[in-house]
């Protein structure tokens, strides 16, 4: 059975929207009794989903537009980490209600930071490889054009 195609662009975009909504939501003075469980479930869900998509993306070096997806993933991870940082740094009216989850949130935040560092390294490595590949293609194109020019003369 073939594996389902992952639509990285749409998935990452959707997660960006959800994280932005979460970031805006935790700034509100909400009734903790109504919303803490939902917010913490969302955070854990986003952490798992972002990690799953990132692992798939990282394991497929031949994916078209991979560098673009990695850049978007890096931005998503930074934004998601911003939400967690707002909670842990007590910049949210709800921060006190998350104290029992502080260790797990800190673990998630560190994982996001590690992944951002790793993405930067992958992109830096890919940039060098991409340059080499472009040079090869350009040389081949040049030979092709020269051969055509010789045939026309």
Beta strands, then each sheet from edge to edge (+ up, - down):
end
